[in-house]
Amino acid sequence: MIGKSVVSLVIFLSIIFITYFITIGGLGGGIGTVDLRSQFSFLSNTRNDTVIPCRTGSPLRVFMYDLPNRFNVAMLSRKFAGGDDNSPVTSRNLPPWPRNSGLKQQHSVEYWMMASLLCENCLKAESSEAVRVSDPEVADVFFVPFFSSLSFNTHGKNMTDPDTEIDRQLQVDILKFLRQSTYWQRTGGRDHVIPMHHPNAFRFLREEVNASILIVADFGRYSRVMSNLRKDVVAPYMHVMESFLDDDVPDPYNSRTTLLFFRGRTVRKSEGIVRAKLEKILHGYEDVHYEASYATGESIKASSQGMRSSKFCLNPAGDTPSSNRLFDAIVSHCVPVIVSDQIELPFEDELDYNKFSIFFSVKEALVPGYMVQQLRKIPKEKWLQMWKILKEITHHYEYQYPPKKDDAVNMIWRQVRHKVPDERLAVHRTQRLKVPDWWR
């Protein structure tokens, strides 16, 4: 009896569904016009990969520690270096990033993040992804404005200088400061944001802050236990070359006469040894420019001109998987050709790099003739499409003060927001566990 009842119920429901679809089909001009996906939204697979999500809700609430100036702006300005070490930094006395800083500006993420929190006019701007709060109890995250990259570039760049001790002492002192903080103690530093963009930044004591949200260029100098995509943010280098603002020639494809361009250091360590091998493989092509050079003022100008007159710009790994060259190429609207097997890219959950970049594995790139052959096969229409997208997304890689909507620093803060749920999960689990964590 139960079996007959089930069969009867199935037949009854089937009749109702068939009648429903016939009715809908009649309203639409026939049953053949019915789109099941329109009736059941879960069957729809529609998506728009070109849309960048806007900020939803209130901005990220950030408490920024008031550190003595020797940890940050004193490295930029003699006024702070020679004055009261505890005089507060505000939007009115914040020193500008020096124009003559050369390659130091590549890793200046720490400065722009600090500046964005000092910006008074940004507090009411709907485009701001983060705002500074004075009450640590309402903060989502805590920002540590220690210029660890600038400290390395200023005090320890040659690794063996006596000045290296200054860099080391700053790390010792900031760690002591943090460990005395009630808010650091409360979460073990998990809700603290620490810029560590230069691969050698915070190099003496970085393992002591490995629970924090680190702002890095890549993971080339970190173990997986210390730094990973789950908790950390990959931030773009600040480009050294000027942005190409008037790139509006009638025929951009044919006006760029060089097929593939590279200008830079060819003697590198680790994965970067591919550069010397590529120099030999790419020799002899009339429309390929591959030149060894060092970063000087004249060299940067020549590289900028070369990128702006090339269709594709080669971006092999350096001493670490990433290099500033990628972001110089983007703001020059030169389609990046990325040869780096372990590279991680900024904002990749929001930007599809396949739409404006070409990727080759190191193995593929080292096959004689293969890379050039593949680039020649890319039709003009495809290249123009990538070039147009580069022009549209360039603003995501601009560091500036005051910050603007969806620029580099706002994109970074949005990435930090994405890390907060995992950080809170880890904190809450740790606080309630009475036994060792079985997931470890």
C-alpha positions in Angstrom: 0.0 0.0 0.0 2.8 2.4 0.9 4.5 1.7 -2.5 1.3 2.5 -4.4 0.8 5.7 -2.5 4.4 6.9 -3.3 3.8 6.0 -7.0 0.5 7.9 -7.0 2.1 11.0 -5.4 5.0 11.0 -8.0 2.4 10.8 -10.9 0.4 13.6 -9.3 3.4 15.9 -8.9 4.5 15.1 -12.5 1.1 16.2 -13.9 1.3 19.5 -12.0 4.8 20.3 -13.3 3.8 19.4 -16.9 0.7 21.5 -16.7 2.7 24.4 -15.3 5.3 24.4 -18.0 2.6 24.1 -20.8 0.9 27.1 -19.3 4.1 29.1 -19.2 5.0 28.0 -22.7 1.6 29.1 -23.9 2.1 32.5 -22.5 5.4 32.7 -24.2 4.2 31.6 -27.6 4.8 27.8 -27.3 6.4 25.3 -25.0 9.6 25.5 -27.0 10.3 29.0 -25.8 10.4 28.0 -22.1 13.9 28.7 -20.6 14.2 26.4 -17.5 17.1 28.6 -16.2 14.7 31.6 -16.0 12.3 29.5 -13.9 15.0 28.1 -11.6 17.8 30.5 -10.8 20.2 27.9 -9.5 20.4 26.5 -13.1 21.8 29.8 -14.3 25.5 30.0 -14.8 25.7 33.6 -15.8 28.6 35.7 -14.6 30.4 38.9 -15.4 34.2 38.6 -14.9 34.9 42.2 -15.9 33.1 43.8 -13.0 35.2 44.8 -10.0 33.1 44.5 -6.8 32.4 47.8 -5.0 32.7 48.2 -1.3 29.6 47.1 0.5 28.7 48.4 3.9 30.9 50.5 6.1 34.6 50.7 5.6 37.2 48.6 7.5 37.8 50.1 10.9 41.5 50.3 11.5 43.3 51.3 14.7 46.8 52.6 13.9 49.4 52.5 16.7 51.1 55.8 17.5 54.7 54.7 17.2 57.7 56.9 17.8 58.8 58.5 14.6 62.0 56.6 14.3 59.9 53.6 13.2 58.5 55.5 10.1 58.7 59.1 9.0 62.1 59.9 10.7 63.6 57.7 7.9 62.0 60.1 5.3 62.4 63.6 6.9 65.2 65.2 8.8 62.6 67.4 10.5 61.2 64.3 12.3 64.6 62.7 12.7 66.0 65.7 14.6 62.9 66.7 16.5 60.7 65.1 19.2 60.6 61.4 18.5 57.0 61.3 19.9 55.5 64.3 18.0 52.4 62.9 16.3 52.2 62.6 12.6 49.1 64.1 11.0 47.9 64.8 7.5 49.3 68.4 7.9 52.9 67.4 8.7 53.2 64.1 6.9 56.3 64.4 4.7 55.8 63.6 1.0 57.4 60.5 -0.4 60.8 61.9 -1.8 60.9 62.0 -5.6 64.6 61.2 -5.6 64.2 57.9 -3.7 65.0 55.8 -6.8 64.2 52.1 -6.4 63.3 52.5 -2.7 59.8 53.6 -3.8 59.1 50.1 -5.2 58.4 48.9 -1.7 56.8 52.0 -0.3 53.5 50.3 0.4 53.9 50.9 4.1 54.0 54.7 3.6 50.8 54.8 1.4 48.9 52.6 3.8 49.9 54.9 6.7 49.1 58.0 4.7 45.6 56.7 3.8 44.7 56.4 7.5 45.9 60.0 8.2 43.8 61.5 5.4 41.2 63.6 7.1 39.1 64.2 3.9 38.9 60.5 3.3 36.9 59.8 6.4 33.6 60.9 4.7 34.6 59.6 1.3 32.4 56.7 0.1 35.3 55.4 -1.9 37.5 54.8 1.1 37.9 51.1 2.0 39.4 51.8 5.4 39.1 54.5 8.1 41.1 55.1 11.2 39.3 54.7 14.5 40.5 56.1 17.8 38.9 53.5 19.9 40.7 50.1 19.7 37.7 48.3 21.1 35.7 48.9 17.9 38.6 48.2 15.5 38.4 45.4 12.9 42.2 45.3 12.6 45.3 47.0 14.0 47.8 48.6 11.7 51.5 48.7 12.7 53.1 51.6 10.8 56.7 50.3 11.0 58.5 51.1 7.7 60.3 47.7 7.7 61.1 47.9 3.9 62.5 51.4 4.2 64.4 50.4 7.3 66.2 47.7 5.3 66.9 50.0 2.4 68.2 52.7 4.7 70.1 50.8 7.3 70.8 47.3 6.0 70.8 47.2 2.3 74.3 45.7 2.0 73.5 43.1 4.6 76.9 43.5 6.3 77.1 47.2 7.0 77.4 48.3 10.7 74.2 50.2 10.1 72.4 46.8 9.8 72.4 46.9 13.6 70.0 49.8 13.4 67.6 47.8 11.3 67.9 44.9 13.8 67.3 47.1 16.8 64.2 48.6 15.3 62.8 45.1 14.9 63.7 44.2 18.4 62.0 47.4 19.7 58.8 47.1 17.7 58.4 43.5 18.8 58.8 44.5 22.4 56.2 47.3 21.9 53.7 44.9 20.4 54.1 42.2 23.0 53.3 44.8 25.6 50.1 45.7 23.8 46.9 44.3 25.3 45.4 44.0 21.8 48.4 42.0 20.5 48.2 39.7 23.6 44.5 39.2 23.1 44.8 37.6 19.6 48.5 36.8 19.4 48.8 39.4 16.7 46.3 37.7 14.3 44.3 40.9 13.7 47.4 43.0 13.2 48.4 44.2 9.8 52.2 44.5 9.2 53.7 45.7 5.9 56.7 43.6 5.0 56.9 44.2 1.2 60.6 44.1 0.6 61.8 40.4 0.5 64.4 41.3 3.2 62.1 43.5 5.4 61.9 42.5 9.0 64.4 39.7 8.2 65.8 39.2 11.7 62.5 38.6 13.6 59.8 38.0 11.0 59.1 34.6 12.4 57.9 36.3 15.6 55.0 38.0 13.8 54.0 35.1 11.5 50.4 35.0 12.8 49.7 38.6 11.6 48.3 39.7 8.3 51.4 40.5 6.3 51.5 42.8 3.3 54.1 41.2 0.9 55.3 41.4 -2.6 55.4 37.6 -3.0 56.2 34.5 -1.0 59.7 33.9 -2.3 61.5 34.4 1.0 58.9 33.0 3.3 58.1 29.4 4.4 54.5 28.3 3.9 54.1 28.1 7.6 54.9 31.7 8.0 53.2 33.4 5.0 50.5 32.2 2.7 47.5 33.4 0.7 45.0 32.3 3.3 46.1 35.1 5.7 48.4 37.5 3.9 47.9 40.1 1.1 50.0 40.3 -2.0 50.4 44.0 -2.9 51.8 45.5 -6.1 55.1 47.2 -6.3 54.9 51.0 -6.8 55.8 51.4 -10.4 59.0 53.3 -11.1 58.1 54.5 -14.6 55.6 57.2 -15.3 52.1 56.1 -16.2 51.3 56.4 -20.0 48.4 58.9 -19.8 48.2 59.9 -23.5 48.2 56.5 -25.1 45.6 57.4 -27.7 47.3 56.9 -31.1 45.0 55.8 -34.0 46.7 52.5 -34.5 48.4 51.4 -31.3 49.2 47.9 -32.6 51.3 49.0 -35.6 52.7 52.0 -33.8 54.4 49.6 -31.3 57.1 48.2 -33.6 58.9 46.0 -31.1 57.3 42.6 -30.6 58.9 41.7 -27.2 60.9 44.0 -24.9 63.1 43.4 -21.9 65.7 45.7 -20.3 67.2 44.9 -16.9 69.6 42.9 -14.9 70.2 39.4 -16.3 72.3 38.0 -13.5 69.9 36.9 -10.8 69.6 34.2 -8.1 67.2 31.4 -7.6 64.4 31.2 -10.2 65.8 34.4 -11.7 68.7 32.5 -13.4 66.2 32.0 -16.3 67.0 35.6 -17.4 70.5 34.7 -18.5 69.2 31.7 -20.4 66.5 33.8 -22.1 69.1 36.3 -23.2 70.7 33.5 -25.3 67.5 32.1 -26.6 66.1 35.5 -27.7 69.2 36.7 -29.4 69.0 37.4 -33.1 65.4 38.4 -33.5 65.0 41.8 -35.2 61.8 42.7 -33.4 62.9 41.4 -30.0 64.8 43.8 -27.7 66.6 42.0 -24.8 69.2 44.2 -23.1 71.2 43.9 -19.9 71.2 47.1 -17.8 71.2 48.5 -14.3 68.5 50.8 -12.9 69.7 54.3 -13.3 67.7 57.5 -14.1 68.7 57.3 -17.8 68.1 53.5 -17.9 64.6 53.9 -16.5 63.7 56.5 -19.1 65.0 54.3 -21.9 63.0 51.3 -20.5 59.9 53.4 -20.3 60.3 54.4 -24.0 61.0 50.8 -24.9 57.8 49.5 -23.1 55.6 52.2 -24.7 56.8 51.2 -28.2 56.5 47.4 -27.7 53.5 45.1 -28.0 54.7 42.6 -25.3 56.9 43.1 -22.3 58.8 40.2 -20.8 58.6 39.7 -17.1 60.8 36.8 -15.9 61.3 36.1 -12.2 64.0 38.0 -10.4 65.7 37.0 -7.1 62.1 36.3 -6.0 59.2 35.3 -8.2 57.9 38.9 -8.7 59.5 42.1 -9.8 58.6 45.7 -10.3 58.9 45.3 -14.1 55.4 43.8 -14.3 53.7 46.9 -12.9 55.9 49.2 -15.1 54.6 47.2 -18.1 51.0 47.5 -16.9 51.1 51.3 -16.6 52.9 51.4 -20.0 50.0 49.4 -21.5 52.5 46.8 -22.7 51.0 43.4 -22.5 52.9 41.5 -19.8 54.5 38.2 -20.8 55.1 36.5 -17.4 57.7 33.7 -17.0 57.6 32.8 -13.3 56.3 29.5 -12.1 55.8 30.6 -8.4 54.5 34.1 -8.9 51.4 35.3 -7.0 49.6 38.3 -8.3 47.9 41.2 -6.5 44.1 41.3 -6.4 43.7 38.1 -8.3 40.4 37.3 -6.7 39.0 40.5 -8.5 41.2 40.7 -11.6 41.6 38.0 -14.2 45.2 38.5 -15.4 44.6 36.1 -18.3 42.6 38.9 -19.9 45.6 41.2 -20.2 48.7 39.1 -19.7 50.4 36.1 -21.4 51.8 33.3 -19.2 54.6 30.8 -20.1 56.1 28.3 -17.7 59.9 28.4 -17.4 60.1 25.1 -19.2 58.1 26.5 -22.2 60.0 29.7 -22.3 63.3 27.9 -22.6 62.3 26.0 -25.7 64.2 27.9 -28.5 61.8 29.8 -30.7 58.6 28.6 -28.9 57.7 31.8 -27.0 58.3 34.2 -30.0 56.3 31.8 -32.3 53.4 31.8 -29.9 53.4 35.6 -29.5 53.4 36.1 -33.3 50.3 33.9 -33.5 48.3 36.3 -31.4 46.1 38.3 -33.8 45.9 42.1 -33.8 42.3 42.0 -32.5 43.2 39.9 -29.5 46.2 42.2 -28.7 44.0 45.3 -29.0 41.5 43.8 -26.6 44.2 43.2 -24.0 45.6 46.7 -24.5 42.2 48.3 -23.9 41.8 46.3 -20.7 45.3 47.4 -19.5 44.1 51.0 -19.9 41.0 50.3 -17.9 42.7 48.6 -14.9 45.9 50.7 -14.6 44.3 52.8 -11.8 44.3 49.7 -9.5 48.1 50.0 -9.5 48.5 53.7 -8.6 49.7 54.7 -5.2 48.7 58.3 -4.4 47.8 60.7 -1.6 45.0 61.4 -1.0 43.9 57.9 -2.2 41.3 57.5 -4.8 38.5 55.0 -5.5 39.8 51.5 -6.3 43.5 52.7 -6.4 46.3 50.5 -5.1 46.0 51.3 -1.4 42.2 51.0 -1.4 42.5 47.7 -3.2 44.9 46.5 -0.5 42.6 47.5 2.3 39.8 45.6 0.6 42.1 42.5 0.5 42.7 42.9 4.2 39.0 43.0 4.8 38.8 39.6 3.0 41.2 38.1 5.5 39.3 39.2 8.6 36.8 36.3 8.8 39.5 33.7 8.8 41.4 35.7 11.4 38.4 35.9 13.6 37.7 32.2 13.2 41.2 31.4 14.3 41.0 33.7 17.3 37.7 32.4 18.4 38.7 28.7 18.1 41.9 29.3 19.9 40.2 31.1 22.8 37.6 28.3 23.4 39.7 25.2 22.9 40.6 23.3 26.1 42.7 20.7 24.4 45.4 20.9 21.7 44.0 21.8 18.3 43.3 18.5 16.5 43.6 20.2 13.0 47.3 20.7 13.7 
